[in-house]
């Protein structure tokens, strides 16, 4: 297969588009990097995980819908990408609860390190499914990046909490399903629409969990509200920009670039 036939990898004329994709992923990593710290502020201010992620998901749905209306982006999409997006929404709800729930039990750097096993898994699964060509060199680079991340942010086996590890691990696995699934969906529909339907599905799942298990806990302090708002804004910007970049760069390349996110989070 020639480079022109391969599709995603392309060409010299699209260098500007490739640069735009990279810029979107970098913006996504900066936005997402602040989320765990804001979540801690929200929890310390009296909120809880389910309240934070449900409010954040509603905010994303509303903002994605407004963006589509303003940009005149078609809300109706083909059946297949819509079903994929609705399905990944279930996994995204698990991902949100796992990642932001983990920081209530284990240090932020430990939660981040566990979660960032997912770029390696995305590379392996994408290659296995044939979505994107994956070389041993690429997997080696992803593994080296992960090991370097571990050295940079630190990790200790002292006082590890099983609930925190389980939550962070579930976020990692769910994140792989979300990235690969949406990577397929955005090839047939715009990133905004995919995020809208994914988050709509996630809101329905989280609302159901909230009705069954939830306890509304809004922040009681000013810092708590800053954290609460920061999670909603940072997560929304990060999610929208990442999945708008995936059609340009491909899921694996976008995920590789997002490896800078943990270092920004620790900073």
Backbone bond lengths (Angstrom), bond angles and torsions (degrees), N, CA, C in turn:
res aa  C-N    CA-C-N  psi(-1)  N-CA   C-N-CA  omega(-1)  CA-C   N-CA-C  phi
1 X - - - 1.484 - - 1.514 109.20 -
2 X 1.292 116.80 130.65 1.465 120.61 178.97 1.510 110.56 -80.70
3 X 1.309 115.61 167.02 1.466 119.78 -178.70 1.511 111.15 -62.12
4 X 1.343 117.52 -38.28 1.459 119.91 -178.68 1.514 111.60 -67.65
5 X 1.366 117.35 -28.45 1.454 120.47 178.78 1.514 112.25 -78.16
6 X 1.320 115.98 -25.95 1.460 119.24 -174.93 1.504 113.28 -68.07
7 X 1.316 119.03 -23.54 1.455 121.70 175.59 1.489 115.67 86.28
8 X 1.368 118.92 -83.22 1.429 122.35 -171.21 1.498 114.43 -60.06
9 X 1.333 117.91 -29.98 1.469 119.18 -171.08 1.496 110.66 -82.09
10 X 0.937 149.08 29.28 1.423 140.82 -148.00 1.475 120.93 -89.78
11 X 0.860 117.23 172.37 1.394 152.35 171.27 1.489 128.85 -17.81
12 X 1.210 109.58 155.27 1.442 119.83 177.11 1.525 114.51 -55.00
13 X 1.347 120.08 -45.77 1.460 118.20 -179.46 1.509 113.58 -59.63
14 X 1.363 118.66 -22.23 1.460 120.07 -175.44 1.524 112.84 -99.05
15 X 1.322 117.52 19.50 1.460 119.53 -179.57 1.526 111.58 -59.56
16 X 1.330 116.44 -38.36 1.463 119.97 178.55 1.530 110.14 -64.59
17 X 1.316 115.91 -39.52 1.464 120.23 178.21 1.524 110.65 -66.67
18 X 1.345 116.18 -39.46 1.458 119.99 177.29 1.536 110.46 -62.44
19 X 1.318 116.04 -40.28 1.463 120.29 178.49 1.523 110.61 -63.54
20 X 1.337 116.08 -39.15 1.458 120.12 176.80 1.530 110.57 -62.07
21 X 1.332 116.59 -43.18 1.460 120.33 178.43 1.516 112.00 -60.28
22 X 1.333 116.23 -43.99 1.468 120.33 179.01 1.524 110.33 -63.42
23 X 1.344 116.23 -42.73 1.471 120.22 179.34 1.531 110.98 -61.65
24 X 1.331 117.09 -39.25 1.463 120.48 178.46 1.523 111.36 -64.30
25 X 1.336 117.07 -41.07 1.471 119.68 179.28 1.523 110.69 -67.29
26 X 1.326 116.66 -40.45 1.469 119.42 178.35 1.526 110.32 -62.43
27 X 1.344 116.89 -43.63 1.461 120.19 176.46 1.530 110.35 -60.50
28 X 1.329 116.06 -40.56 1.466 120.66 178.25 1.521 111.38 -60.81
29 X 1.334 116.72 -44.45 1.463 119.84 -178.03 1.532 111.26 -65.34
30 X 1.324 116.45 -38.32 1.469 119.75 178.89 1.528 109.99 -64.21
31 X 1.347 115.64 -43.77 1.470 120.11 -178.55 1.523 111.70 -66.28
32 X 1.342 116.25 -44.83 1.471 120.16 -177.57 1.528 111.21 -71.27
33 X 1.342 116.56 -30.85 1.468 120.35 -176.58 1.520 112.99 -59.14
34 X 1.347 116.23 -30.34 1.458 118.87 -177.06 1.530 112.82 -83.23
35 X 1.332 116.78 -11.31 1.468 120.07 -171.52 1.531 114.02 -63.59
36 X 1.354 120.38 -49.16 1.472 118.53 -178.69 1.535 113.54 -58.24
37 X 1.327 116.30 -38.64 1.461 119.63 179.50 1.521 111.21 -67.86
38 X 1.330 117.00 -41.97 1.466 120.27 175.39 1.526 111.18 -63.06
39 X 1.334 116.18 -36.59 1.469 119.41 178.39 1.526 110.82 -62.39
40 X 1.333 116.03 -41.51 1.470 120.05 176.82 1.526 110.98 -58.83
41 X 1.342 116.19 -43.32 1.469 120.02 178.85 1.533 110.86 -61.59
42 X 1.344 115.31 -41.24 1.470 119.26 179.74 1.526 110.82 -64.07
43 X 1.334 116.88 -42.45 1.470 120.15 179.62 1.531 110.87 -66.07
44 X 1.330 115.66 -44.12 1.467 119.42 179.24 1.528 111.13 -63.54
45 X 1.350 115.99 -25.55 1.463 120.44 179.92 1.516 113.89 -86.82
46 X 1.349 117.27 3.43 1.456 120.29 174.67 1.510 116.25 110.36
47 X 1.337 119.12 -0.31 1.461 120.90 179.49 1.530 109.98 -88.90
48 X 1.325 116.20 179.24 1.464 119.95 177.22 1.529 109.67 -137.19
49 X 1.329 115.83 170.96 1.462 120.75 -172.09 1.520 112.79 -59.56
50 X 1.322 117.61 -49.03 1.465 120.55 -174.83 1.530 111.82 -65.42
51 X 1.323 116.96 -37.59 1.467 120.17 176.83 1.523 110.46 -64.92
52 X 1.320 116.56 -45.12 1.476 121.24 -177.75 1.521 111.11 -62.81
53 X 1.334 117.69 -49.68 1.469 118.98 -173.91 1.527 112.03 -74.88
54 X 1.337 117.79 -29.22 1.463 119.25 176.78 1.520 110.30 -68.26
55 X 1.326 116.75 -45.62 1.471 120.69 178.13 1.518 110.26 -63.07
56 X 1.317 117.49 -42.07 1.462 122.05 179.51 1.529 111.01 -62.07
57 X 1.336 117.43 -39.80 1.464 121.15 -179.12 1.523 111.54 -68.85
58 X 1.326 116.88 -40.45 1.473 120.47 176.79 1.528 109.93 -61.90
59 X 1.327 116.52 -42.32 1.462 121.64 179.02 1.527 110.58 -59.71
60 X 1.336 117.12 -42.37 1.461 121.12 -179.21 1.521 111.63 -66.21
61 X 1.338 116.70 -42.23 1.465 120.58 178.59 1.531 110.66 -59.61
62 X 1.316 115.82 -47.11 1.468 120.40 -178.66 1.526 110.55 -63.64
63 X 1.334 116.89 -44.83 1.465 120.31 -177.95 1.528 111.33 -67.26
64 X 1.340 117.52 -40.34 1.464 120.71 178.55 1.526 110.47 -63.55
65 X 1.334 116.50 -40.28 1.467 120.32 178.52 1.529 111.04 -64.85
66 X 1.335 116.52 -44.85 1.463 120.50 178.34 1.524 111.33 -61.44
67 X 1.335 116.27 -40.58 1.469 120.13 179.91 1.519 110.48 -63.53
68 X 1.336 117.46 -40.21 1.469 120.18 178.89 1.526 111.11 -66.48
69 X 1.324 116.99 -39.50 1.473 120.43 178.98 1.527 110.23 -65.19
70 X 1.344 116.28 -47.26 1.473 120.36 -177.91 1.531 111.13 -64.65
71 X 1.330 117.13 -41.24 1.465 121.46 -178.26 1.522 112.69 -86.12
72 X 1.342 115.94 0.48 1.464 122.07 -177.61 1.525 111.45 56.26
73 X 1.299 114.81 39.02 1.461 122.16 177.42 1.527 107.99 -81.91
74 X 1.338 118.82 131.61 1.468 119.58 -179.29 1.529 112.25 -61.68
75 X 1.338 115.37 127.91 1.464 120.04 178.73 1.523 110.41 -79.90
76 X 1.311 116.32 -33.77 1.463 119.78 178.99 1.519 109.25 -80.00
77 X 1.329 116.59 129.77 1.462 121.57 178.88 1.520 109.31 -128.82
78 X 1.310 116.36 170.96 1.462 121.04 -178.59 1.532 111.11 -61.36
79 X 1.311 115.50 157.53 1.461 121.61 -174.24 1.535 112.50 -61.49
80 X 1.330 116.81 -44.22 1.467 119.51 -175.64 1.529 112.91 -63.12
81 X 1.354 119.38 -53.36 1.469 117.96 178.31 1.521 112.64 -63.48
82 X 1.339 118.06 -29.79 1.459 119.44 177.37 1.528 110.65 -66.18
83 X 1.337 116.62 -44.18 1.464 119.65 179.16 1.524 111.29 -64.41
84 X 1.342 116.08 -39.44 1.471 119.40 177.53 1.526 109.92 -62.47
85 X 1.333 116.36 -45.15 1.469 120.83 -178.68 1.525 111.45 -62.92
86 X 1.325 116.64 -43.04 1.463 120.00 178.51 1.520 110.61 -64.76
87 X 1.340 116.74 -36.65 1.468 120.11 177.79 1.517 112.64 -68.48
88 X 1.343 116.30 -42.46 1.463 118.46 179.72 1.529 111.08 -67.76
89 X 1.343 116.60 -22.14 1.462 119.69 176.63 1.518 112.57 -61.01
90 X 1.329 116.30 -35.61 1.472 120.44 177.14 1.519 109.57 -63.48
91 X 1.337 115.88 -45.56 1.466 120.03 178.91 1.530 111.15 -67.67
92 X 1.343 115.85 -32.99 1.459 118.11 179.53 1.524 111.39 -67.07
93 X 1.330 116.44 -35.40 1.466 120.27 175.97 1.533 109.78 -61.67
94 X 1.338 116.37 -42.27 1.472 121.13 177.22 1.523 109.84 -63.88
95 X 1.328 115.10 -43.31 1.462 120.59 179.75 1.536 111.40 -59.67
96 X 1.331 115.94 -46.92 1.462 120.06 -179.43 1.523 111.53 -61.76
97 X 1.329 115.88 -48.57 1.461 119.02 -178.12 1.533 110.66 -64.43
98 X 1.336 115.59 -40.23 1.461 119.03 -178.61 1.515 112.86 -65.11
99 X 1.343 116.49 -47.56 1.459 119.46 -174.69 1.525 112.39 -71.54
100 X 1.344 116.16 -49.70 1.460 118.30 -178.49 1.524 111.64 -77.00
101 X 1.324 117.52 -22.51 1.461 119.98 175.32 1.520 111.66 -74.50
102 X 1.340 116.34 -32.52 1.465 120.14 -177.39 1.518 112.54 -63.35
103 X 1.356 116.94 -35.69 1.466 118.90 -175.78 1.528 112.34 -70.51
104 X 1.332 116.49 -8.57 1.464 118.86 174.50 1.533 110.71 -81.27
105 X 1.351 116.94 -14.35 1.469 120.99 -175.56 1.522 113.98 -117.26
106 X 1.325 116.80 -29.26 1.462 120.24 -177.28 1.527 109.09 -131.16
107 X 1.352 117.75 160.00 1.468 119.93 -179.94 1.524 112.08 -58.28
108 X 1.329 116.08 151.17 1.458 121.07 -179.01 1.523 111.26 -56.88
109 X 1.348 117.13 -43.09 1.465 118.45 -177.01 1.528 112.14 -64.61
110 X 1.344 117.72 -34.51 1.461 121.26 177.89 1.525 110.49 -68.25
111 X 1.337 116.86 -43.39 1.467 120.97 178.44 1.529 110.44 -61.91
112 X 1.333 116.57 -41.98 1.460 121.23 -179.76 1.527 110.63 -64.52
113 X 1.326 117.16 -43.12 1.458 120.60 -177.63 1.531 110.76 -63.92
114 X 1.337 116.78 -43.36 1.471 119.83 178.50 1.527 109.81 -63.76
115 X 1.320 116.38 -44.98 1.461 120.21 -177.69 1.519 111.31 -62.57
116 X 1.341 117.70 -35.37 1.462 119.83 -174.54 1.520 114.23 -84.48
117 X 1.325 115.33 20.80 1.464 119.33 162.39 1.535 108.47 -75.29
118 X 1.345 116.98 -18.88 1.467 119.77 -171.91 1.531 115.08 -63.90
119 X 1.349 121.79 -30.92 1.473 117.53 177.18 1.533 112.22 -60.40
120 X 1.331 117.21 -38.36 1.466 120.41 177.72 1.523 109.73 -63.19
121 X 1.345 116.12 -45.75 1.461 120.54 -178.93 1.528 111.45 -64.80
122 X 1.342 116.99 -39.56 1.470 120.23 177.72 1.527 110.12 -60.83
123 X 1.334 116.59 -43.34 1.462 120.27 179.09 1.512 112.22 -61.70
124 X 1.330 116.46 -46.30 1.467 120.85 -178.54 1.526 111.02 -64.69
125 X 1.334 116.68 -48.26 1.470 120.41 -176.91 1.525 111.22 -67.57
126 X 1.338 117.92 -40.21 1.467 120.59 178.39 1.526 111.11 -61.52
127 X 1.338 116.30 -41.44 1.461 120.04 177.71 1.512 111.73 -65.90
128 X 1.327 116.09 -41.16 1.465 121.11 -179.46 1.533 111.46 -64.69
129 X 1.343 116.04 -38.78 1.465 120.56 179.58 1.524 112.66 -79.33
130 X 1.330 116.21 -13.58 1.452 119.85 -178.79 1.517 114.19 81.38
131 X 1.338 117.09 15.55 1.463 120.08 179.91 1.526 111.96 -70.48
132 X 1.328 115.52 -40.51 1.456 120.59 179.61 1.523 108.51 -143.14
133 X 1.332 117.81 143.23 1.463 119.63 178.21 1.533 110.59 -68.20
134 X 1.317 115.29 125.82 1.466 120.73 -178.63 1.519 109.11 -121.46
135 X 1.320 116.41 127.36 1.459 121.04 179.52 1.524 110.28 -101.72
136 X 1.326 114.80 162.90 1.463 120.07 175.86 1.527 110.08 -61.56
137 X 1.342 116.18 -33.61 1.469 120.12 178.95 1.530 110.76 -63.74
138 X 1.349 116.24 -40.01 1.462 119.79 -179.79 1.531 110.84 -66.32
139 X 1.335 116.35 -43.84 1.465 119.80 178.03 1.526 109.92 -63.24
140 X 1.345 116.17 -38.77 1.459 119.99 177.20 1.523 111.62 -62.89
141 X 1.340 116.04 -39.99 1.464 120.21 178.78 1.522 111.16 -65.70
142 X 1.343 116.72 -40.98 1.461 120.85 178.06 1.531 110.91 -63.64
143 X 1.342 115.75 -40.89 1.464 119.98 -179.86 1.529 110.53 -67.33
144 X 1.340 115.71 -42.87 1.467 119.60 178.40 1.522 110.85 -62.23
145 X 1.337 116.20 -39.53 1.466 120.20 178.63 1.525 110.40 -62.98
146 X 1.330 116.24 -39.96 1.466 120.40 179.55 1.529 110.80 -65.54
147 X 1.342 116.77 -44.68 1.458 120.17 179.35 1.530 110.87 -64.33
148 X 1.328 116.37 -40.47 1.463 120.21 176.59 1.510 111.44 -62.54
149 X 1.329 115.37 -37.61 1.464 120.28 177.87 1.525 110.36 -62.78
150 X 1.340 115.40 -42.72 1.466 119.49 178.95 1.513 111.74 -59.85
151 X 1.332 116.57 -41.73 1.470 120.46 178.71 1.529 111.01 -67.93
152 X 1.337 116.03 -35.73 1.468 120.11 -175.84 1.521 112.31 -72.72
153 X 1.328 117.23 -43.06 1.462 118.76 -173.81 1.520 112.99 -97.81
154 X 1.348 116.51 -14.20 1.452 119.26 176.77 1.519 112.71 84.05
155 X 1.324 114.62 150.86 1.462 120.59 179.52 1.519 107.70 -155.91
156 X 1.307 115.76 140.11 1.454 119.74 178.04 1.513 109.75 -136.90
157 X 1.329 116.28 148.08 1.465 121.28 177.69 1.524 111.50 -90.82
158 X 1.330 116.51 0.92 1.469 120.00 179.64 1.529 110.15 -76.30
159 X 1.319 115.48 139.41 1.471 122.76 173.43 1.525 113.43 54.43
160 X 1.346 116.29 37.71 1.451 119.25 176.93 1.529 109.52 -74.46
161 X 1.315 115.99 133.54 1.456 121.91 -179.25 1.528 108.70 -101.04
162 X 1.340 116.83 125.30 1.458 120.53 -175.23 1.534 111.55 -61.55
163 X 1.323 116.98 -40.87 1.468 120.42 -179.55 1.528 110.66 -61.38
164 X 1.340 116.32 -42.64 1.457 120.23 179.19 1.515 112.50 -63.96
165 X 1.344 116.34 -43.08 1.470 120.71 179.00 1.526 110.60 -64.23
166 X 1.345 116.48 -42.11 1.465 120.92 179.61 1.527 110.92 -63.11
167 X 1.319 116.64 -42.82 1.465 120.61 179.39 1.529 111.38 -64.79
168 X 1.335 117.07 -45.65 1.468 120.50 179.82 1.527 111.00 -64.07
169 X 1.331 116.61 -38.50 1.474 120.75 179.21 1.521 111.30 -66.88
170 X 1.328 116.62 -39.79 1.474 119.70 178.45 1.523 110.10 -65.61
171 X 1.326 116.99 -35.77 1.467 120.83 177.08 1.528 110.25 -64.23
172 X 1.335 116.74 -38.75 1.460 121.48 179.65 1.522 111.15 -62.75
173 X 1.321 116.16 -50.43 1.470 120.76 -177.55 1.531 110.60 -65.92
174 X 1.332 116.54 -44.40 1.468 120.05 178.79 1.526 110.69 -61.94
175 X 1.339 116.70 -37.75 1.461 120.94 179.34 1.519 112.65 -61.43
176 X 1.327 117.14 -35.01 1.470 121.23 177.79 1.531 109.93 -63.79
177 X 1.337 116.86 -45.88 1.463 121.07 177.85 1.534 110.82 -59.99
178 X 1.326 116.18 -42.28 1.468 120.72 -177.97 1.525 110.94 -64.33
179 X 1.323 117.51 -48.72 1.466 121.06 -176.06 1.523 111.43 -66.09
180 X 1.331 116.90 -45.97 1.465 119.25 -178.31 1.530 110.91 -69.83
181 X 1.338 116.52 -42.72 1.458 119.63 179.32 1.518 111.93 -62.29
182 X 1.307 116.66 -48.77 1.460 119.78 -179.94 1.528 112.17 -70.52
183 X 1.341 115.86 -27.09 1.461 119.03 174.77 1.521 110.86 -60.52
184 X 1.314 116.85 -33.68 1.461 120.90 175.95 1.523 110.85 -77.22
185 X 1.331 116.43 -40.89 1.469 120.25 -176.68 1.524 112.09 -64.13
186 X 1.343 117.31 -40.00 1.473 119.48 -175.63 1.525 112.59 -71.71
187 X 1.331 117.47 -10.71 1.462 119.46 174.24 1.524 111.36 -73.41
188 X 1.346 116.12 -19.30 1.462 120.86 -178.13 1.528 112.98 -115.82
189 X 1.312 116.99 -10.20 1.471 120.97 -179.60 1.522 108.38 -147.33
190 X 1.322 116.98 158.32 1.459 121.02 -179.36 1.521 112.62 -66.03
191 X 1.324 115.60 152.90 1.461 120.45 -179.82 1.514 113.19 -59.81
192 X 1.335 117.31 -37.45 1.461 120.51 179.57 1.522 111.60 -61.61
193 X 1.336 116.02 -45.53 1.460 120.11 -179.20 1.524 110.99 -65.74
194 X 1.323 116.53 -40.77 1.464 120.41 179.33 1.527 110.49 -61.78
195 X 1.332 116.54 -45.58 1.468 119.89 178.64 1.527 110.54 -64.08
196 X 1.337 117.36 -39.94 1.463 120.66 179.66 1.529 111.07 -58.57
197 X 1.324 117.39 -50.39 1.463 120.01 -177.46 1.531 111.89 -71.15
198 X 1.334 116.36 -35.28 1.463 119.25 176.03 1.525 110.63 -61.88
199 X 1.343 116.59 -46.83 1.451 119.93 -177.51 1.522 112.07 -71.87
200 X 1.331 116.67 -31.02 1.464 119.71 175.62 1.523 109.81 -61.96
201 X 1.328 116.57 -44.12 1.460 121.44 176.87 1.525 110.80 -63.80
202 X 1.340 116.30 -42.97 1.469 119.95 179.70 1.524 111.16 -62.09
203 X 1.340 116.84 -40.27 1.468 120.48 178.85 1.527 110.72 -60.93
204 X 1.330 117.11 -42.67 1.465 120.70 -179.65 1.531 110.90 -63.07
205 X 1.338 116.15 -42.22 1.472 120.35 178.23 1.525 110.49 -63.99
206 X 1.333 116.50 -47.21 1.462 120.84 -178.16 1.529 111.57 -66.93
207 X 1.342 116.53 -36.45 1.467 119.74 177.97 1.525 110.65 -63.60
208 X 1.343 115.86 -40.55 1.468 120.07 177.64 1.528 110.48 -63.17
209 X 1.337 116.07 -45.15 1.472 120.08 177.47 1.523 110.92 -62.03
210 X 1.326 115.04 -37.51 1.462 119.72 -178.89 1.529 110.68 -65.03
211 X 1.341 115.69 -41.82 1.469 119.65 179.48 1.526 110.78 -63.93
212 X 1.348 116.29 -39.08 1.468 120.11 -176.15 1.531 112.08 -80.29
213 X 1.341 115.80 -47.86 1.460 119.54 -171.94 1.526 114.16 -114.45
214 X 1.327 116.94 -14.08 1.455 119.85 -165.76 1.509 115.64 -76.30
215 X 1.306 112.51 157.08 1.456 121.86 175.35 1.530 105.88 -137.66
216 X 1.339 116.53 109.18 1.467 119.80 -177.41 1.517 110.04 -59.85
217 X 1.314 115.20 120.52 1.463 120.22 -178.38 1.522 108.87 -135.99
218 X 1.301 115.74 89.28 1.460 120.38 176.51 1.529 109.56 -79.41
219 X 1.324 117.31 151.49 1.472 119.72 -179.70 1.525 112.19 -58.51
220 X 1.320 114.80 150.24 1.467 120.94 -179.43 1.523 112.39 -111.90
221 X 1.321 116.76 -1.34 1.463 120.90 -178.87 1.527 109.55 -128.96
222 X 1.330 115.49 162.85 1.465 120.26 178.90 1.532 110.86 -63.63
223 X 1.339 116.95 -42.39 1.455 120.33 178.71 1.518 110.62 -65.00
224 X 1.339 116.41 -34.86 1.459 120.27 177.41 1.522 111.39 -62.22
225 X 1.345 116.28 -41.47 1.463 120.45 178.39 1.524 111.78 -68.68
226 X 1.323 117.09 -34.70 1.470 120.33 175.36 1.527 109.61 -61.84
227 X 1.332 116.03 -45.71 1.456 120.24 178.01 1.521 112.05 -63.49
228 X 1.328 116.24 -43.35 1.463 122.75 -179.83 1.536 110.48 -59.17
229 X 1.334 116.03 -47.01 1.469 121.40 179.60 1.520 111.19 -69.66
230 X 1.338 115.98 -38.41 1.463 120.29 -179.17 1.512 112.60 -62.58
231 X 1.336 116.60 -38.17 1.467 120.30 177.37 1.530 109.76 -62.06
232 X 1.327 116.96 -47.06 1.467 121.26 -177.84 1.524 111.62 -62.37
233 X 1.336 116.16 -47.52 1.466 120.02 -176.45 1.528 111.42 -70.75
234 X 1.340 116.52 -48.18 1.466 120.31 -178.52 1.519 112.24 -62.65
235 X 1.327 117.10 -45.96 1.470 120.34 -179.31 1.515 111.55 -64.15
236 X 1.320 116.77 -40.05 1.464 120.44 -178.21 1.526 111.25 -65.78
237 X 1.319 116.69 -48.71 1.467 120.27 178.51 1.529 110.16 -61.14
238 X 1.336 115.99 -44.87 1.458 120.24 -178.68 1.516 113.18 -62.51
239 X 1.327 117.12 -42.22 1.465 120.93 -178.76 1.523 111.57 -68.78
240 X 1.329 116.66 -46.72 1.466 120.69 -178.42 1.525 111.52 -62.32
241 X 1.326 116.92 -46.65 1.467 119.24 -176.25 1.527 111.61 -69.84
242 X 1.333 117.58 -35.75 1.467 119.83 -179.99 1.524 110.97 -63.53
243 X 1.343 116.37 -49.64 1.457 118.34 -175.70 1.524 113.10 -77.36
244 X 1.319 117.54 -14.17 1.471 119.68 169.75 1.536 110.06 -78.86
245 X 1.335 117.24 -22.92 1.467 121.18 178.76 1.517 112.44 -84.12
246 X 1.333 117.23 -26.53 1.472 120.72 -175.77 1.527 113.13 -57.54
247 X 1.354 120.71 -43.17 1.466 119.07 178.69 1.529 113.09 -62.47
248 X 1.321 116.67 -24.34 1.463 120.86 -178.69 1.525 111.15 -83.32
249 X 1.333 116.28 -46.14 1.463 121.02 -172.25 1.519 114.19 -100.73
250 X 1.335 117.07 -23.41 1.458 120.38 -170.02 1.517 109.52 92.54
251 X 1.334 115.94 153.06 1.462 120.70 -175.03 1.518 112.70 -63.56
252 X 1.340 117.00 -40.23 1.473 119.91 -175.47 1.520 111.16 -69.61
253 X 1.334 117.67 -46.71 1.462 120.11 -179.91 1.526 111.21 -63.56
254 X 1.332 116.19 -41.89 1.468 119.72 178.76 1.522 110.63 -61.87
255 X 1.341 116.44 -40.82 1.467 120.59 179.92 1.523 111.10 -68.17
256 X 1.337 116.84 -37.20 1.466 120.28 178.30 1.528 110.63 -61.48
257 X 1.336 116.36 -45.33 1.465 119.83 -179.64 1.522 110.76 -63.53
258 X 1.340 116.34 -33.77 1.466 119.89 -178.37 1.525 112.84 -68.89
259 X 1.334 117.77 -2.91 1.471 120.85 176.54 1.513 112.71 -62.48
260 X 1.343 118.30 -16.49 1.460 119.51 178.06 1.540 111.13 -76.80
261 X 1.323 116.26 -13.61 1.459 120.48 -175.92 1.541 114.31 -57.68
262 X 1.337 118.75 -46.26 1.461 118.75 -178.47 1.528 113.46 -59.28
263 X 1.348 116.02 -40.99 1.474 118.75 -179.70 1.523 110.23 -63.19
264 X 1.346 116.05 -40.49 1.461 119.14 177.02 1.522 110.66 -64.38
265 X 1.337 116.26 -38.20 1.464 120.79 179.79 1.512 112.08 -62.80
266 X 1.346 116.13 -43.08 1.456 119.53 179.92 1.527 110.88 -67.26
267 X 1.368 115.82 -40.40 1.472 119.49 177.36 1.518 110.29 -59.89
